[in-house]
Amino acid sequence: MTVTEVLRKIKEVLQNDDELIDYCLQRYGRRHRVYLGLDLNAPPEAADYPLIAIGYRSSYAERNLRRFVSSTVTLFVGITYEGQEEDEHGNREYTGVAELEDFATLVRNRVCQIEDLPIEVLGFEPDFPAPYPVWTCLLYTSPSPRDLSTSRMPSSA
């Protein structure tokens, strides 16, 4: 599979997944959106969430006079959530992080179930620069080395 084929397969699965659709309708009152890529100069509006944006990063290396690229698929996952709790001392907890983890875990589990996909979702990084009530994180995969002479990603074992 090429990188583009992998990304499109992930997009197709995530946008049509009944469990994700039902979860978002119940929790947020609307379906999630799935983007292939994200324009950081024109970021999504709060009304665009829940959102999953699929992208990738690549790095290059040479071994035995052959050039390889290592691609890492990234999943930007975001929600809008205004929940907060305050104790008797005025300490406040914005509960969007926990809500985000629930949604991101559902996304991660669904991606890990895609058959014949040569990646594995490994990490979860909360990403806090988004203004409240938007909560975002990155899910990323293990790098998959690809021989540039074939332009194909390795098959899963």
Secondary structure, 3 states (H helix, E strand, C coil): CCHHHHHHHHHHHHHCCHHHHHHHHHHHCCCCEEEECCCCCCCCCHHHCCEEEEEEEEEEEEECCEEEEEEEEEEEEEEECCCEEECCCCCEEECHHHHHHHHHHHHHHHHHCCCCCCCCEEEEEEECCCCCCEEEEEEEECCEEEECCCCCCCCCC
